[in-house]
Amino acid sequence: MFISGHFVRPLDFRRLILLAVLVSLGIGALFGQTIWSMRNFAWQHAERTGVNLAYTLQQSIATLLKNLDPSLQGLAKDLANPQVIALDPDLRNRVLFDHSLRAEGLSAVLVLDAQGQRIFDSGGLVPGEVDFSDRDYFRAFQSGGHQGLFIGNPIRSRLTGRDGLPVSRAWLKQDGSFGGVVVGAIRIDYFHALFAAVQIGPKSSLNLYHFNGTLIARLPQEAGDVGRSVAGSENLARVTAKPSGTFINRAVLDGVERLYAFHQVGDFPLVVNIGQSTDEILANWRRHAAMVGGFALLLMLACLALAVLFVRELRERQKVSSQLQQAEHYLHTILDNLPSMVSYWDSDQRNRFVNKASSAQYGRTAEAMRGLTVREILGEEGYAIVRPYVEQALQGHPQLFERTVTDASGQVRHSVISYTPDREGDRGPVHGFFVQITDITARKRMEQELFQEKELMRLTLQSIGDAVVCTDAQGHITFLNPVAQRMTGWQAFDASGRDVDEVAPLYLANGQQTQPSPLRVALATQAACGPTRGVVLHRKDGQRFEVEESACPIIDRQQRLTGAVMVLHDVTDAMAMAERMARLAQYDALTDLPNRVLLQDRAQHALALARRENRGLGVMYLDLDGFKQVNDTLGHDAGDQLLVQFAHRLVAAMRQSDTVCRQGGDEFVLLLPGLVDPRQVCAVAGKVLGVCQEPFVLRGQALKVGLSGGLALFPQHGSDYEELARHADAALYAAKRGGRMQVRSYVGQEAEPERIAPTDPPAPALPDV
């Protein structure tokens, strides 16, 4: 099928149904996993609860037994003491049965003799003919087969009629023979009360078993449970096989399946057993599982139902699409055979349709253009041209305009373009716009060719880097290019018709206006003149440009003078650069002092003047003390600052006729004309050393820096500058060797340079020459 220019492949509805089934199964699997996780959580919670309860209960029972056993041991020890037995009966009972035997849940404590007869009673009862020789705990000790604490089977008391758990120990006479048994009974009601504090379900149970299988206590409590035996059962074997654990099995007493958690009571032959009914454990889970499972089933059915509805809707749409296919085919056939370019663009300016003529124009297939925006197809330049028309069309206003474009083959095309909004009625929303482009290249070709030559000239003048000024035959401005507007300060429309000397006045370097103007000369002579340098253009606002001028007349085909062109080339930067280069050749870039090149020139002139006028001349070499340490500690930037500060101080201390030169590094040279008198020499030394009296501030630190100097005089120490410089340098090194912060004068080849004693202020003062 063909929809909006696309062929749509018929859908395979069986795949959609299969996908819906897979999604439904996925939902079912997800909920099944959730339900199973809920069951595991419920089971694990019940198991942890049972283990914790079993541990807590055994701790309580073990604590009771551990507290009771020492008391029984103490009672057995006292019975072997004849002094205790010989006491008054009331006092004897108080000594034997002290408060340590009054533990919670404990019945009366009895003392039996070797024949099982009651001889003492913690309850204060008078001993009588009550025989306990048949009890298992008595027989265990009488036979000598048991040592230590003995926990017997639960029994009913012959004195009180209550059920209890006997806990007993043997007592020995003073000679070590068997004297009898001390026995205390823990009431079974105590265990029932302890179990009753635990909240369990009606089908769950709490049990206390003896290792021999005898049931001691049980919750829920039923008549006849106490003393029942489960010896030989699988459950008993599991709970006695290890100290603690869990398992699932059916109860021996009532057949209910339970999750059992058991724990041995300390080191005693007792085990606590918590049995939680599996039905009660999973009851809440079953309710939630039913609810979640029902919801999952509902979702699965809804998914399948939606898939069926979706397939039905797709089938209906395919029927409609098949009906539209033929109509769209007819429409495309008509549009593709039109001589005009026809296209459609939506409200987002994205292409939805182009006919064959448009496709050929843009050099792209219809499929490649579909979905592209106007900006992407036309480019930034082309889009900027049509953007106002596109925006107006999308606002519902039809547009008609002309445009010149270059097609994919490189040919220039002139077109009439119309944008027709696509809207519902007169006031409905605009969904897009139709574009129709009609080629009018043949009509436009001739006028384009006529315009091209003039436009080429205009663009050339606009893009040239020099100022171009055009006038008519009378010297009135007809054109200024952008550079000329910038240099003259006149806008082209303001300058039009004005005299050239008013718009672009030219002066000589001395300020005198050139007479006549080079453009006037070209108009007068009808011949080119220039180029000429040394001319200054005065801008309208007073700014000046040094220019190189040239002018040429404009002659038409009939050899008539129609105007002239003057070109002004800005050489301001070039002239300034030349001046800077000339200064850099003779001056130090850091301190702006004369360098050695300029020093050589000035030295030659000073020596020539000294010879001619028979006057003296001094050459002094200076070197800063500790300059390297400044560089090493504070850095080279600080060293440069020191050199600049020292240079400024030195220039301020010298005369205007003296030459202060930086030789290189921290070495400076002074050229001192008219230096003859020794007192003048001392004054110069004082000035030089005074430069370093005040500390220098470098990077916020005040540093004291010294200097050393060496002096040579003309004509005493040399006849030319090279000889004077060599002797001054030798004196400088003598000053450094002599301790620095001093100036020495050369006195001869074999003699050590003399130290100059500085004076401050100098007397007499040096004349300024």
PADOLO-247585 format. One record per residue (C-alpha): residue in three letters; x, y, z. Coordinates in steps of 0.001 Angstrom, whole numbers, padded with zeros to 6 digits, always signed. Example, Ala and Ser with C-alpha at 12.3 -4.5 7.8 and 13.67 -1.06 7.14 Angstrom:
Ala+012300-004500+007800/Ser+013670-001060+007140/
% end
This chain:
Met+000000+000000+000000/Phe+001054+003666-000582/Ile+000445+006115+002246/Ser+001892+009660+002134/Gly+004487+008527-000331/His+005442+005352+001608/Phe+004627+001752+000731/Val+003378+000040+003911/Arg+003945-003687+004239/Pro+000784-005659+005220/Leu+000887-006632+008873/Asp+001111-010274+009996/Phe-001719-010432+012537/Arg-000634-013843+013779/Arg+002574-012303+015008/Leu+000635-009658+016912/Ile-001493-012305+018618/Leu+001627-014347+019417/Leu+003267-011261+020858/Ala+000188-010597+023023/Val+000271-014201+024273/Leu+003975-013872+025104/Val+003349-010615+026956/Ser+000510-012263+028919/Leu+002732-015200+029801/Gly+005429-012761+030876/Ile+002963-011003+033162/Gly+001911-014354+034575/Ala+005511-015403+035135/Leu+006309-012101+036836/Phe+003355-012382+039211/Gly+004112-016077+039784/Gln+007630-015177+040811/Thr+006228-012510+043127/Ile+003780-014963+044748/Trp+006521-017537+045235/Ser+008779-014890+046804/Met+005931-013955+049177/Arg+005580-017627+050200/Asn+009321-017916+050857/Phe+009221-014779+052950/Ala+006290-016036+055043/Trp+008025-019374+055585/Gln+011353-017790+056498/His+009617-015428+058924/Ala+007869-018315+060644/Glu+011117-020265+060848/Arg+012972-017306+062411/Thr+010114-016753+064866/Gly+010119-020411+065948/Val+013892-020493+066419/Asn+013812-017287+068488/Leu+010944-018552+070687/Ala+012608-021937+071271/Tyr+015832-020215+072250/Thr+014067-017806+074633/Leu+012059-020543+076359/Gln+015038-022835+076836/Gln+016981-019928+078289/Ser+014262-019339+080898/Ile+014036-023038+081848/Ala+017836-023514+081862/Thr+018216-020483+084132/Leu+015739-021944+086611/Leu+017532-025309+086665/Lys+020960-023692+086957/Asn+019764-021668+089943/Leu+018147-024714+091619/Asp+021083-027122+091310/Pro+023524-025182+093549/Ser+020838-024980+096238/Leu+020353-028749+096168/Gln+024088-029239+096374/Gly+024266-026952+099412/Leu+021405-028859+101097/Ala+023160-032209+100503/Lys+026346-030797+102028/Asp+024520-029529+105143/Leu+022878-032968+105678/Ala+026345-034520+106028/Asn+027122-032089+108891/Pro+026192-033651+112295/Gln+026126-030234+113914/Val+023356-029083+111574/Ile+021325-032258+112174/Ala+021710-031846+115945/Leu+020104-028400+115929/Asp+016623-027639+117202/Pro+014067-028743+114561/Asp+012858-025223+113767/Leu+016381-023838+113545/Arg+017523-026896+111611/Asn+014767-026362+109001/Arg+015701-022708+108665/Val+019358-023655+108135/Leu+018620-026480+105702/Phe+015886-024785+103705/Asp+017077-021232+103414/His+015624-018661+101014/Ser+017754-019968+098128/Leu+015288-022860+097721/Arg+012325-020559+097230/Ala+012709-020179+093492/Glu+009702-019311+091311/Gly+007707-022408+090291/Leu+009420-024653+092845/Ser+007257-026881+095149/Ala+008411-028169+098525/Val+011910-029650+098799/Leu+012091-033063+100485/Val+014919-034927+102132/Leu+014653-038717+101850/Asp+016654-041247+103782/Ala+018400-044304+102356/Gln+015057-046237+102411/Gly+013088-043545+100575/Gln+011295-042245+103684/Arg+010704-038512+104079/Ile+012775-037185+106953/Phe+012748-033407+106297/Asp+010283-031142+104427/Ser+010863-027507+103369/Gly+007147-026955+103877/Gly+007539-027550+107592/Leu+005344-030694+107612/Val+006007-033294+110265/Pro+007736-036332+108752/Gly+005407-039266+108436/Glu+005108-042642+106846/Val+005373-041527+103205/Asp+007423-043840+101023/Phe+009172-042463+097924/Ser+011377-045438+097255/Asp+009424-046266+094082/Arg+010249-042996+092392/Asp+012637-043180+089425/Tyr+014887-040510+090824/Phe+015301-042463+094118/Arg+016041-045713+092360/Ala+018580-043991+090120/Phe+020661-042865+093101/Gln+020015-045936+095304/Ser+021462-048215+092671/Gly+024514-045996+092389/Gly+024124-045760+088615/His+023692-041976+088482/Gln+025881-039151+089645/Gly+025086-035437+089813/Leu+021740-033787+089078/Phe+018905-036078+088041/Ile+015790-034851+086218/Gly+013092-037473+086370/Asn+009787-038004+084612/Pro+006905-035694+085609/Ile+005000-037010+088637/Arg+001978-036125+090751/Ser+002894-035178+094330/Arg+001698-037605+097026/Leu+001602-034718+099467/Thr-000096-031928+097448/Gly-001588-033793+094472/Arg+000016-031384+091953/Asp+002023-032383+088847/Gly+005673-031521+088964/Leu+009056-032179+087409/Pro+011386-033743+090032/Val+014954-032420+090206/Ser+017124-034358+092663/Arg+020603-035063+093966/Ala+021988-037764+096317/Trp+023304-036795+099737/Leu+026066-038694+101436/Lys+026693-039333+105099/Gln+029846-038185+106841/Asp+031469-041531+106153/Gly+030685-041222+102410/Ser+027907-043815+102380/Phe+024577-043214+100610/Gly+022404-041208+102978/Gly+019408-040571+100764/Val+018070-038091+098200/Val+017226-034379+098221/Val+014521-033614+095695/Gly+012652-030549+094592/Ala+009779-030443+092140/Ile+009137-027691+089574/Arg+005397-027298+089153/Ile+004102-028213+085696/Asp+001796-025211+086041/Tyr+004929-023038+085951/Phe+005767-024308+082428/His+002157-023868+081327/Ala+002217-020272+082562/Leu+005551-019712+080785/Phe+004164-021143+077524/Ala+000919-019173+077843/Ala+002872-015916+077531/Val+003731-016903+073944/Gln+001106-016026+071304/Ile+000728-018921+068841/Gly-002047-020066+066574/Pro-004720-022554+067691/Lys-003155-025328+065613/Ser+000392-024624+066782/Ser+002007-026085+069895/Leu+004772-025551+072481/Asn+006308-028692+073994/Leu+008848-029570+076663/Tyr+010189-033139+076305/His+012546-035264+078300/Phe+015234-036929+076235/Asn+013550-040281+076990/Gly+010484-039113+075059/Thr+008277-038164+078026/Leu+006141-035078+077493/Ile+006571-032696+080430/Ala+004423-029730+079367/Arg+002425-028738+076291/Leu+000465-025816+074917/Pro-002356-026127+074109/Gln-002874-027990+077363/Glu-005044-031091+077270/Ala-005840-033587+079991/Gly-003560-036590+080011/Asp-000764-034945+078013/Val+001665-034713+080938/Gly+003699-037884+081137/Arg+002795-039180+077681/Ser+005702-040756+075829/Val+006735-040329+072211/Ala+009756-042593+072594/Gly+010869-044176+069332/Ser+009170-041542+067119/Glu+010907-039841+064227/Asn+010253-036418+065743/Leu+012015-037369+069036/Ala+014998-038722+067144/Arg+015355-035387+065290/Val+015112-033137+068351/Thr+017643-035194+070318/Ala+020102-035631+067446/Lys+021561-032097+067730/Pro+021317-029098+070090/Ser+018952-027064+067887/Gly+017357-026982+064464/Thr+014145-026975+062419/Phe+012207-029527+060427/Ile+008723-030202+059028/Asn+006721-033247+060079/Arg+003395-034378+061471/Ala+002880-034386+065221/Val+002761-037755+067021/Leu+000007-036619+069377/Asp-002543-034999+067035/Gly-001204-035699+063501/Val-001080-031982+062511/Glu+001688-031026+060074/Arg+003911-028404+061651/Leu+007165-026521+061214/Tyr+009190-027500+064297/Ala+011943-025395+065813/Phe+013688-027054+068769/His+016440-026211+071223/Gln+018058-028268+073989/Val+017662-026760+077479/Gly+021251-025940+078396/Asp+023170-029096+079331/Phe+020059-030764+080734/Pro+018208-033757+079159/Leu+015329-031532+078169/Val+014321-030043+074816/Val+011911-027212+073987/Asn+009890-027759+070829/Ile+007918-025010+068996/Gly+005547-026443+066399/Gln+003850-023931+064052/Ser+001031-025260+061903/Thr+001905-025069+058221/Asp-001690-024147+057476/Glu-001494-021153+059794/Ile+001914-020110+058447/Leu+000652-020018+054868/Ala-002886-018798+055608/Asn-002134-015107+054994/Trp+000044-015993+052026/Arg-002754-017981+050443/Arg-005133-015029+050784/His-002657-012596+049243/Ala-001626-015106+046576/Ala-005260-015543+045560/Met-005721-011779+045333/Val-002453-011170+043402/Gly-003047-014173+041170/Gly-006544-012952+040348/Phe-005165-009537+039450/Ala-002472-011129+037279/Leu-005057-013251+035505/Leu-007140-010134+034927/Leu-004136-008345+033393/Met-003348-011307+031157/Leu-006918-011465+029896/Ala-006974-007684+029380/Cys-003740-007898+027377/Leu-005179-010569+025118/Ala-008419-008609+024719/Leu-006532-005438+023779/Ala-004490-007387+021238/Val-007676-008684+019625/Leu-009160-005165+019515/Phe-005909-003773+018097/Val-005838-006371+015328/Arg-009439-005606+014479/Glu-008688-001863+014303/Leu-005632-002446+012099/Arg-007684-004464+009676/Glu-010191-001642+009374/Arg-007393+000855+008774/Gln-005855-001309+006098/Lys-009164-001340+004277/Val-009288+002451+004328/Ser-005641+002638+003235/Ser-006287+000411+000270/Gln-009101+002729-000827/Leu-006810+005758-000562/Gln-003993+004119-002500/Gln-005596+004440-005906/Ala-006647+008050-005359/Glu-003142+008938-004196/His-001661+007241-007228/Tyr-003760+009413-009532/Leu-002743+012544-007659/His+000970+011698-007860/Thr+000724+011029-011571/Ile-000783+014453-012179/Leu+001685+016327-009935/Asp+004751+014542-011346/Asn+003819+015609-014878/Leu+003273+019287-014119/Pro+005937+021661-015556/Ser+006149+023462-012203/Met+007841+022259-009030/Val+005222+021311-006441/Ser+005892+020322-002814/Tyr+004141+020222+000568/Trp+005611+021194+003962/Asp+003983+020655+007370/Ser+003707+023144+010236/Asp+007187+022133+011475/Gln+008569+023077+008024/Arg+009365+019428+007254/Asn+008903+018084+003740/Arg+006042+015614+003178/Phe+005876+015527-000632/Val+007819+016660-003730/Asn+007029+015970-007384/Lys+009590+014867-009938/Ala+010397+018407-011046/Ser+011245+019409-007443/Ser+013322+016281-006955/Ala+015348+017071-010081/Gln+015768+020702-008982/Tyr+017231+019805-005560/Gly+019211+016801-006835/Arg+017677+014441-004256/Thr+015121+011700-004415/Ala+011699+012211-002867/Glu+012515+009613-000187/Ala+015781+011403+000705/Met+014007+014757+001077/Arg+011045+013504+003069/Gly+011239+014609+006709/Leu+013981+017200+006075/Thr+013332+020809+007052/Val+013420+023805+004732/Arg+016660+024894+006448/Glu+018323+021508+005842/Ile+017428+021449+002151/Leu+018102+025097+001254/Gly+021018+025672+003644/Glu+021430+028620+005985/Glu+021749+031196+003199/Gly+018772+029961+001217/Tyr+016620+029538+004309/Ala+017372+033089+005448/Ile+015889+034348+002162/Val+012612+032390+002284/Arg+012123+032399+006066/Pro+009879+035546+006172/Tyr+007628+034100+003481/Val+007460+030712+005227/Glu+006477+032317+008519/Gln+003780+034390+006838/Ala+002402+031314+005050/Leu+002232+029362+008329/Gln+000230+032276+009771/Gly-002324+031809+006992/His-001187+034519+004538/Pro-000558+033414+000902/Gln+002839+034495-000441/Leu+004026+035276-003989/Phe+007610+036332-004700/Glu+010526+035869-007072/Arg+013767+034107-006259/Thr+016985+033192-008014/Val+018565+029844-007081/Thr+021205+027439-008366/Asp+019952+023945-009104/Ala+021772+020666-008468/Ser+023450+020803-011870/Gly+024929+024230-011140/Gln+022634+026228-013426/Val+021150+029514-012241/Arg+017359+029482-012185/His+014943+032362-011752/Ser+011574+031413-010373/Val+008214+032760-009322/Ile+007307+031095-006014/Ser+003910+030850-004369/Tyr+003191+029615-000828/Thr-000422+028555-000250/Pro-001437+027815+003380/Asp-003161+024467+004077/Arg-005927+025287+006545/Glu-009439+024193+007449/Gly-011793+026926+006235/Asp-010940+030587+006440/Arg-010057+030678+010139/Gly-009018+027111+010903/Pro-005531+026093+012069/Val-002748+025966+009455/His-001408+022418+009024/Gly+001245+023319+006474/Phe+001645+024994+003076/Phe+001859+024067-000601/Val+004764+025383-002668/Gln+004638+025946-006427/Ile+007764+027158-008232/Thr+007614+028288-011896/Asp+010889+028755-013820/Ile+011316+032225-015423/Thr+015046+031842-016140/Ala+014812+032790-019803/Arg+013129+036085-018947/Lys+015634+036958-016265/Arg+018818+035868-017986/Met+019311+039034-020015/Glu+018833+041508-017156/Gln+021043+039320-014948/Glu+023878+039523-017467/Leu+023511+043301-017651/Phe+023559+043628-013881/Gln+026455+041228-013329/Glu+029194+043497-014622/Lys+028138+046408-012442/Glu+027727+044164-009409/Leu+031178+042680-009946/Met+032711+046132-009899/Arg+030777+047086-006758/Leu+031833+043941-004922/Thr+035438+044454-005931/Leu+035453+047957-004521/Gln+033656+046813-001398/Ser+036151+044046-000687/Ile+039392+045864-001476/Gly+041612+046506+001556/Asp+042477+050142+000604/Ala+040303+053237+000682/Val+038738+053878-002723/Val+037252+057310-003470/Cys+035371+057872-006747/Thr+034336+061286-008087/Asp+032684+062673-011159/Ala+034508+064849-013663/Gln+034089+067889-011359/Gly+035702+066182-008350/His+032444+065569-006468/Ile+032143+062307-004493/Thr+030132+059540-006151/Phe+031347+056491-004179/Leu+033223+055548-001011/Asn+034032+051929-000235/Pro+033802+050752+003433/Val+037529+051334+004047/Ala+037246+054869+002721/Gln+034230+055506+004963/Arg+036210+054287+007982/Met+039320+056350+007173/Thr+037482+059585+006272/Gly+034730+059312+008897/Trp+032078+060029+006230/Gln+029185+057760+005322/Ala+028745+057265+001590/Phe+025298+058858+001483/Asp+026509+061924+003450/Ala+029622+062343+001301/Ser+027812+061971-002002/Gly+028047+065204-004064/Arg+030628+066860-001782/Asp+034050+068034-002943/Val+036825+065467-002610/Asp+039079+067864-000688/Glu+036324+068326+001916/Val+035738+064571+002390/Ala+039366+063385+002111/Pro+041702+066287+002952/Leu+045370+065375+002450/Tyr+048288+067100+004197/Leu+052043+066878+004136/Ala+053808+065510+007201/Asn+054487+069072+008391/Gly+050758+069853+008336/Gln+050647+071820+005089/Gln+047853+070764+002685/Thr+048986+069306-000608/Gln+048437+071577-003575/Pro+046953+070428-005824/Ser+045152+067194-004707/Pro+046383+064079-006600/Leu+042816+063385-007750/Arg+042552+066936-009078/Val+045839+066381-010879/Ala+044480+063177-012459/Leu+041316+064998-013570/Ala+043358+067863-014984/Thr+045974+065808-016770/Gln+043777+062730-017512/Ala+046766+060640-016513/Ala+047517+058414-013525/Cys+049690+059808-010732/Gly+051361+058231-007740/Pro+051816+056239-005670/Thr+053276+058775-003230/Arg+054100+058383+000489/Gly+054571+061019+003177/Val+050963+062174+003005/Val+048613+062405+006008/Leu+044839+061970+005753/His+042868+063947+008346/Arg+039761+062078+009427/Lys+036535+063948+010107/Asp+036958+063499+013910/Gly+040617+064619+013853/Gln+042278+061181+013714/Arg+045218+061018+011310/Phe+046360+058268+008948/Glu+049691+058181+007133/Val+048791+057017+003618/Glu+050261+056182+000272/Glu+048195+057961-002396/Ser+047519+057250-006052/Ala+044865+058553-008465/Cys+043669+057625-011942/Pro+041100+059227-014332/Ile+038052+057320-015667/Ile+037730+057477-019469/Asp+034720+055989-021308/Arg+034617+054413-024779/Gln+034213+057792-026424/Gln+037379+058973-024632/Arg+035382+061309-022474/Leu+036448+062038-018900/Thr+033661+060809-016615/Gly+035438+060963-013265/Ala+038461+059762-011303/Val+039435+057181-008695/Met+041775+057836-005782/Val+043243+054962-003766/Leu+044635+055598-000282/His+046738+052828+001270/Asp+047044+053069+005087/Val+050758+052902+006034/Thr+050319+054198+009629/Asp+051180+050880+011255/Ala+054071+050284+008875/Met+055626+053688+009635/Ala+055150+053204+013377/Met+056711+049760+013125/Ala+059702+051196+011317/Glu+060189+053781+014048/Arg+059885+051093+016751/Met+062397+048875+014975/Ala+064844+051772+014685/Arg+064568+052489+018422/Leu+064877+048790+019368/Ala+068124+048673+017406/Gln+069702+051312+019700/Tyr+067884+050983+023058/Asp+067586+048220+025621/Ala+064081+046664+025549/Leu+063874+046232+029356/Thr+065273+049485+030777/Asp+064875+051743+027703/Leu+068528+052795+028151/Pro+070926+053118+025194/Asn+072454+049771+024303/Arg+076048+049107+023363/Val+075402+050036+019694/Leu+074249+053539+020593/Leu+076946+053762+023278/Gln+079664+053115+020683/Asp+078295+055932+018523/Arg+078030+058401+021421/Ala+081488+057417+022702/Gln+083061+058235+019334/His+081354+061631+019269/Ala+082349+062371+022904/Leu+085990+061384+022276/Ala+086122+063542+019160/Leu+084718+066521+021130/Ala+087148+065898+024020/Arg+090145+065865+021652/Arg+088945+068978+019856/Glu+088270+070967+023050/Asn+091081+069341+025072/Arg+088653+068211+027772/Gly+088479+065099+029920/Leu+086148+062088+029552/Gly+085323+059265+031943/Val+084103+055719+031232/Met+082673+053899+034265/Tyr+081626+050226+034371/Leu+079015+049275+037021/Asp+077854+045836+038156/Leu+075160+045000+040755/Asp+076263+042891+043735/Gly+074104+039834+044451/Phe+071994+040070+041304/Lys+072234+036322+040712/Gln+070878+035613+044223/Val+067848+037812+043496/Asn+067142+035827+040343/Asp+067602+032500+042135/Thr+065435+033336+045169/Leu+062706+035626+043780/Gly+062766+034672+040108/His+063774+036394+036893/Asp+060721+038704+036951/Ala+061963+040158+040231/Gly+065462+040456+038715/Asp+063989+042411+035783/Gln+062171+044730+038228/Leu+065471+045331+040056/Leu+067217+046278+036800/Val+064430+048703+035842/Gln+064396+050392+039288/Phe+068196+050654+039314/Ala+068204+052155+035801/His+065631+054810+036792/Arg+067628+055764+039900/Leu+070897+055905+037957/Val+069456+058137+035214/Ala+068003+060463+037882/Ala+071412+060746+039570/Met+073385+061587+036391/Arg+073534+064761+034307/Gln+071558+065167+031113/Ser+074837+065187+029170/Asp+075899+061826+030663/Thr+075076+058624+028849/Val+073723+055734+030964/Cys+073919+052465+029031/Arg+072955+048901+029863/Gln+075797+046736+028589/Gly+073958+043448+029273/Gly+072728+041435+032264/Asp+073350+043538+035389/Glu+076297+045423+033828/Phe+075878+049165+033122/Val+078243+051726+031515/Leu+078441+055504+032192/Leu+079913+057874+029604/Leu+080916+061017+031584/Pro+082153+064014+029479/Gly+084168+066796+031169/Leu+085465+064592+033991/Val+088989+065806+034970/Asp+089264+066988+038586/Pro+089785+064251+041257/Arg+087075+065880+043362/Gln+084674+065470+040462/Val+085617+061802+040333/Cys+084814+061436+044039/Ala+081499+063218+043533/Val+080540+060844+040718/Ala+081472+057869+042901/Gly+079274+059259+045694/Lys+076321+059671+043319/Val+076720+056177+041950/Leu+077010+054524+045362/Gly+074117+056656+046641/Val+071817+055019+044092/Cys+071927+051806+046157/Gln+071601+053404+049604/Glu+067820+052956+049717/Pro+066509+049345+049555/Phe+064726+048110+046457/Val+061138+046824+046845/Leu+060717+043558+044927/Arg+057543+041411+045233/Gly+056617+043251+048430/Gln+060066+042705+049994/Ala+062616+045432+050704/Leu+066064+044219+049600/Lys+069416+045949+050050/Val+071514+045584+046884/Gly+075021+046926+046406/Leu+077167+047692+043362/Ser+080785+047727+042252/Gly+082266+050224+039815/Gly+085401+050717+037735/Leu+086543+054050+036185/Ala+088973+054910+033364/Leu+089776+058519+032299/Phe+090677+060054+028956/Pro+093364+060764+028090/Gln+095215+059440+031146/His+094107+055783+030837/Gly+093514+055360+027131/Ser+093331+057079+023775/Asp+090227+055310+022335/Tyr+087004+053892+023670/Glu+088048+050226+023455/Glu+091092+050867+025619/Leu+089120+052930+028126/Ala+086430+050236+028333/Arg+089017+047531+028922/His+090699+049484+031742/Ala+087338+050420+033351/Asp+086334+046756+033302/Ala+089620+045796+035002/Ala+088977+048406+037703/Leu+085443+046974+038154/Tyr+086745+043490+038862/Ala+089297+044952+041299/Ala+086370+046604+043129/Lys+084554+043256+043343/Arg+087694+041583+044676/Gly+088199+044380+047151/Gly+084902+043846+048958/Arg+082252+045365+046661/Met+080048+048457+047279/Gln+082960+050590+046096/Val+084286+052331+042983/Arg+087927+051979+041881/Ser+089911+053921+039296/Tyr+092423+052519+036872/Val+095970+053853+037597/Gly+098241+051817+035386/Gln+098950+048449+033907/Glu+101082+047142+036732/Ala+099336+048904+039624/Glu+096262+047812+041561/Pro+093293+050117+040808/Glu+092749+052700+043540/Arg+089589+052950+045593/Ile+087802+056278+045115/Ala+086639+057924+048315/Pro+083118+059192+047556/Thr+081939+062618+048640/Asp+078317+063599+049248/Pro+077473+066111+048027/Pro+080227+066412+045388/Ala+082413+069464+045494/Pro+082840+071024+043123/Ala+079754+069991+041100/Leu+080266+068539+037650/Pro+079440+070950+034856/Asp+076589+069913+032575/Val+077989+069794+029055/
% end
